[in-house]
Amino acid sequence: MNPQHVLDVSKLPTYAYGNRSLMWWGTWGMILIEGTVFALALVTYYYLRDFSETWPPEGDPPRLLFGTLNLCILLASGLPNQWAKKAAQREDLRAVRLWLVVGLLFAAAFIVVRGFEFPALNTHYDANAYGSIVYMILILHTVHLVTDTADTVVLTVLMFTGPLEGRRFVDVAENSLYWWFVVFSWIPIYFTLYVAPRML
């Protein structure tokens, strides 16, 4: 083989951030798929509402306290989440460790409040179609929250124990992107479950 036609790629980076990373594309693919699932669940909720004379059928909508508290917790969690992402892109290990731990505290607080949120729905999953769709939407969001929290726990442990390859910082940055999906998906869910039943 002619040496002039050999391309030396040994000096190219083994990882990248943003849209130059396969992890970024994979994360966006997951967000699109899971976002579609949320959209279908919300459409089902409004479809059922359209065929009901009273909504909710049992009279009382979910109590506002715990859902609103979780809305505040999730919105506030965006700050340490974004700071963890920026620190990861700078490959600032100390800051990444700090903001991942702070982010996990917010996630833990949300999960605890979610435990109080289910009993405050004023319905049950097997009560009727309304109860089923409300529980399904809340469980869907909880699954996303818990799985991303578990992913964050793993990344946090790796940031403290190693190995600390550059790809780990990319993982933190893309984990942050998915957390934003968890945060922003809660806004239309909150409006649907807590605000919409009180509007009409």
Secondary structure, 3 states (H helix, E strand, C coil): CCHHHCCCCCCCCCCCCHHHCHHHHHHHHHHHHHHHHHHHHHHHHHHHHHCCCCCCCCCCCCCHHHHHHHHHHHHHHHHHHHHHHHHHHHCCHHHHHHHHHHHHHHHHHHHHHHHHHHHHHCCCCCCCHHHHHHHHHHHHHHHHHHHHHHHHHHHHHHHHHCCCCHHHHHHHHHHHHHHHHHHHHHHHHHHHHHHHHHHC
